[in-house]
Amino acid sequence: MLGDAVEHAETAEPRASVSIAGGDEWVRLTVADNGPGIPSIELIHTTEESESQLHHSKGIGLWLVTWIVEEGGGRMDIETDPDGDFGTVVSVLLRPA
């Protein structure tokens, strides 16, 4: 996630941060950047909308991460704001071991 944040930055000064917060119930890993945001078609797997041969994401990365996190009993939240003040904030919530 962090590599994508820097790779897709469209600014002279790309910034990305990683934070981890833990508790008894959940551990939250958050990656935030100031990039262009994730296109809505790439977030189709996080909605109730279904993919088709003509309407689908270009890659498997986000789909795969979402599937792995959910299969592990966790959750992934994505906030993206391509026209606003920030790029993308991805939070992965997992139960501690």
Secondary structure as the mmCIF struct_conf table of DSSP 4:
data_model
#
loop_
_struct_conf.conf_type_id
_struct_conf.id
_struct_conf.beg_label_comp_id
_struct_conf.beg_label_asym_id
_struct_conf.beg_label_seq_id
_struct_conf.end_label_comp_id
_struct_conf.end_label_asym_id
_struct_conf.end_label_seq_id
HELX_RH_AL_P HELX_RH_AL_P1 LEU A 2 GLU A 7
TURN_TY1_P TURN_TY1_P1 HIS A 8 HIS A 8
BEND BEND1 THR A 11 GLU A 13
STRN STRN1 ALA A 16 GLY A 22
BEND BEND2 ASP A 24 GLU A 25
STRN STRN2 VAL A 27 ASP A 33
BEND BEND3 GLY A 35 PRO A 36
HELX_RH_3T_P HELX_RH_3T_P1 SER A 40 THR A 46
BEND BEND4 THR A 47 GLU A 48
BEND BEND5 GLN A 53 HIS A 55
BEND BEND6 LYS A 58 LYS A 58
BEND BEND7 ILE A 60 ILE A 60
HELX_RH_AL_P HELX_RH_AL_P2 GLY A 61 GLU A 71
TURN_TY1_P TURN_TY1_P2 GLY A 72 GLY A 73
STRN STRN3 ARG A 75 THR A 80
TURN_TY1_P TURN_TY1_P3 PRO A 82 ASP A 83
BEND BEND8 GLY A 84 ASP A 85
STRN STRN4 THR A 88 LEU A 94
#
